[in-house]
Amino acid sequence: MYATKLTIAELYEAVWQKPLKTLAENWHIDPHALSQLCDKHDIPRPHNGYWTQKAVGKNISIKPLPDNLPTSRFIDLSSLQGSKREKSKLKVCPLPSPRKSLGRYPLLKGIKQSLTKPRHEYDYIMTQQFDDTSILRLDVSSEQRDRAIDILHSLISVFDVNGWNVKVDRHHYEKRLTNIVIVDDVELRFRLRERLKQKKRELTDKEKVEKNHNRWVWKENILVPSGVLQLTIDAPLPQGMKSLFEDNTKITLENQLGTFVENLRHSAEHSKVLEEERKIQEQKWNEERERKEKLERAIKSEQERVQLFLGMFAKWQRANECREFINEVISSELVKELSPEELEHWKAWSRRVIDKLDPLINSDLKLLFNQDKDLDNSILKEALNRLAE
């Protein structure tokens, strides 16, 4: 399995299950670099001669992982996987001849007929219908058409043997259709096209006059086919792996198709790792957002509680002031003109008003105690600061 990230526990388990050389080959890492990586992170590894002694049946103890190591911490292997020099190396790796004829593959059947001549005078790439999902997309000149179709034929044949489904679809940010191969339930976009090169064309006499007058000349520089076919993987790949394959002086594109297919497999594995990391990161963001929302709700609730407290205090203060007012009213000269019955009636009425206002008498006081008692002082402090502002 091609790995780009491992936890300390996974790396420890791996180095005691297989020799470092074998792991290094599987992971595209230099064995010495892998041993240095283990030493850097204090991960015990087998000593020299361990695998030889184990092969003859000797019972050898395994060094335990130190207790102080964070076993769930990830170690990134991508920085060790493939240097720029290794990336530039091209190995001859052609694909076997297709098992089925061209017409046996629906996405290739009729592909020659789908390619039409360029619509404009200075265009040289053959065009296809932009909304036709029944044929693979191909962007080449008429000179490279048959060769490009043969390359697609070889690829589709291998995809079919591997059980990889192929479809044509429109990506959300592109106007034209794109080819998609599904590797281990992962959709990978790929494209076969002919590289273009810029060239100055021969201007007409009229155009030369316009150019001499500093006027713009339509398509003075044109893009012409270079005869070089390019095959690209538009999907994430581990560091050091090629996503662009093309003809060069040392090797043709046909002899790179095996590496292209292998990189598709690595891209699918790498995409799964990235997707898992994305989900973990998204989960962390959601947890952080929920934590902040919960904290914000707690602060607002505490603000309301403080405002309720202050409001009840104001009511209680007003009720006491009303009681003092009643006493002043009773002792005034005007009350002497009232009959005892009238005075008692007014006293009873005023007490009912005060009782309705006073939170120590009515049931409003209970609202102060129906709050979360587990809130810490920081929440109360933030609520008071906001009220002060």
N, C-alpha and C positions, 0 to 999 in steps of 0.2 A: 504493500500500500504506500502511495506517495503522501507523505505528511509534510505540512508546513508549520503547524503549531502543535506542541505537545505540552501537557502538564508535567511537572517534575516527577510525579508518581508514574505517569505513563512512560516517560523516558527511562526511568529507573527499571521499570518492569521489562521494557524492550531490550535494554543492554544485557540483561541477565537471561533473556530467552534466545537471542541470536548473537553471533559474533559481530563486533563493531564493523568489520569489513562488509559483511552482508547487509547490515542496516544502512551503511553509508552508500552502498550501491543502489539499494532500493530508494533511498531518499535523495540521491544525487548530491552527496556530500563527500568531501575528502575524509577518509578514516581518521587521519591525524586531527583534523578540525573537530570531528565528532568527539574524540577522546578529550580534547582541550575544553570542549563545551561542558562535558560531564565534570571535569575537574573544576571548572570555573564556578559551577553551581553546587559543588561539594556532593555530587552524586556518585556513590560507590560504583565501580565497574570491575569486571573480572580481570584478574592479573594475568600476566603472560603464562601460557601453558594451561590455563583453566579448561579451555575447550578440549584440548588433547587429553587431559586427565579425565574429563567427564566422558569422553568418547570410549575410554577403556573401562568404564564402569566404576571409577572411584567416586566415593561420596564426599563431595567438597562443600563446605559451608558457604552460604551466601552472606555477604556483608549487608547488614540492615541499613535502611535509610535513616539518617539522623532525625531525631525527634523534633529538632528546632527548625527543620526545613518546611516552608509552606507548600505542601504537596499539590495544592490546587492551582498554584501559580503557573501561567503559561510561559513557555520558552519558544521564541520565534526562530525557526530554522531557515526561513526564506533568505536571510542574508548570507547563508552559507551555500545555498543551492544554486550553483551555476554562476560563474563569473562572466564578464563581458566577453572574454576570450572564448570561453566555452560556448557562449551564445552564438558567436559568429561562426563556429565550426558547423559545417554541413556534412551530414553523413548520407551516403547513398542508401535509400530505403524505399524502393518502389513497391507498388501494390500488385497483388496477383491479378491475372486477367479476369474480367467479369465472368460470372457463371451463366448469366442470362443475357439475352440479346437486349439491345437498346429499347425495343418496343415493349419489353416485358415490365418495364418500370413506368408507371403512370406519369410521374413528374418529368420523365425524359421523352415520352412518346409525343412526337410532334414538335419537339423543341426546335428543330431546324426550320420548320414552317412558321414558328412563332416569331423568329427573328426577321425583321424587315429592314430594308435599306434606310440609311439616315435621312431625316426629313429636311435638313438644311444643307446648303452647299458646302459649308465648312465644318460639318460634323462627319465623323468617320466611324463612330461606334454604332452598331446595329441596335435597333430599338425593339421593345416588346410592349405589349399592353400593360398599362400600369395597374390594372385591377384584375388581371388574370392570375388566379392562384393555382391553376392546374398545371403550370409549367414552371420549372426552376428559373430563377432570374440569372441572366448572363449578360455581361457588358464587355463585348469584344468587337473587333472589326471583322469584316467578311473573310479576310485572309486567315484569321486565327479561329474562325468558327468551329471547324471540324475538330481541330486539336482540343479546343476547350470542352467540346461536348464529350470527347473521349475521356478527358480528365474527370468530368462529372460522372460519366458512366462507371469509371473505376471506383470513385468515391461512393456512389450510391450502392454499388455491388457490395462493398465492404460494410457499409452501414447496414445493409440488409442481412448480411451474415452475422453481424454483431447484435442484431435485433434492435437497431436504433431507427426510430421512425423519423421521417423527413417531411416537412411541410413548408408551404410558402405563405407568409403572412405580412401584414403591414405593422411596423413598429409605431408606437404612439407619436414619436417626434419626426418621422420620416414620411415623405410624400410617396416614395416608391416602395414596392414590395421587397421583402428580404427572405433569404433562405434560412431555414431553422432545422437543426438536427437535435433530436431529443436523446440525450445520453444519460442513462440512470435517472430518468425523470427530471433532468435539468435541460432547459431549452438553451441552445447555443446558436448564435447567429454566425453565418459564414457567407463569404462572397467570393466569386471568381470573376475577375475582370482583367482587362488589358491596360497596362500602364500607359499614360499619355505623356507626351513631351511637347514643350512649347517651340513653335517655329514661326519665323516671319514668312509671310506669303508674298508672292509677287503682286505688287500694286498695279492697278490700271493707270493709264495716263491721267484720267480725271482725278483719281484718288491721290496721285502724286502732286497734282496742282493743289488740291485741298490741304494736303499735309504741309506743303510749302507755305500756305497761308495760315499755318498753325490751327487748322481745323481737325476735328476728330475724325479718324478713319475707322469705319466699322470692321471689327475683327482683323486688325492689322497683324496681331499675333494670334495664331490659331493653335489648337491642340491637336496633334496628330498621333496616331497609334505608334507605339515604340516596338511592337512585336514581342514585348515581355509580358508574360502572364503573371498575375498576382493572385494568391489565395490567402484570404485573411480570416482570422477568428476574432469576432467582435464580442469577446467575453473575457472575464478576468482569468489570468494565468499566474502561476507561481513565478517568483522572480527568477530571471535567467532563462525563461522559456519563450520561444518565438511565437508571435502571433501573426507574423507576415512571412509568407513563403513566395519566392519569385525566381524566375530564370536568372542565372548569372553565367559568367564565363566558365565556372568550374562544374556546375551541376544544373540540370534542367528541373523544371517544376515537377515533372513526372517522377523523378527519382527522389523527391522530397515528400511524396504523398503519405508514405508510411509514418514519417515523423509527424506530419500534420494530423493524421488520425490519432496517433498516440497523444499528441498535445490536446486534442479534443477530450480525451479521457481524463487527462490531468486537469483540464479546465473545469470539467464537471465536478471532480472531487474538490477542487479549490473553491468552486462556487458554493458547494455545500458547506464548506468550512466558513466562508464569508457570510453565508446566510445564517448559520448558527450563531456566529459572532454578532450579526446584526440583530437577531432575535434577543440575544442576551443583553445587548446594549439598549434595545428598545424596551425590554423589561425593566432595566435599571432606570431608564428615563420615565417610564410609567410609574414605577415605585416612587421616584423622586417627585414627580408631579403630584401623585396622590398624597405624599407626605406634606408637600407645600400646601395643597388644598385643605388637608385636614388641619394643618397649623393655622391657616387663614380662617377657617371656620371657627376654630377654638378662640382665636384672637377677637373675631367679631362677636362671638358669643360672650366673651368676657367684657368687651366694650358695652354690650347691651346690659350685662349684669351690673357693671359700675354705674351706667346711666340710670338703671332701675333703682339702685341703692341711693344715688344722689337725689333722684326724684322723690323717693319715699321720705328721705330726710327732709326735703323741702316741705312735703305735706305734713310731716310730724311737727316741724317747726311752725308751720302756719296754723296747725290745730292748737298748739300751745299758745300762740299769739291770740287765737280766737278765744281761748279760755280766759286769758287776761282781759280781753276786751269785754267778755260777758261780766266778769267781776266788776269792771269799771262801770258798765251799764247799770248793774244792780245797785251800785253805790251812788249813782247820779240822782239829781233832784227830780228829773223827769219821771223816773220810775214810780215815785211816790204818788203820782196821779192815777196809776193803774190799780185795779182791784187785785187782791191776792190771787184770784182765779186766773186773771189775765196774765199776771206775772209768772205764775207756775206754767201756764200754757206756753208762754214765750221761752221760758227756761228749757222745757222739754223739747220744744222745736229746735232751739239752738244746739242742744246736746246731740240731737239726731244728726244735724249738719256736721258737727265736729266729729262724731263717731264715724260718719261716712268718709270723712277726710283723713282721719288718723289711721295710719297703717298698723299701729300697735293694737288697734281694736278690731278693724275689719280684717278680712282674709287675705289682703294684698301682701302682707308680710311673708306669707308662705312661699311666694314666688322667689324670694331671695335665697331660699335654701334648696330649691329644686334645680341645682346646678351641678356640673361635674366637679367633684371634690379632688380629682387626681391631677388637676392642672398645676404646672410648676410656676414658679415666680416669674420666669422669663416671659410667659404669656401675659400675665397680669401687668408686668412692666411695659411691654409693647402696647397693650391696650391703653394704659394710662398715658403713654407718650403720644399716641394718636389722638386721644381725647384732648390732650393739652395743645396739640397743634391746631 
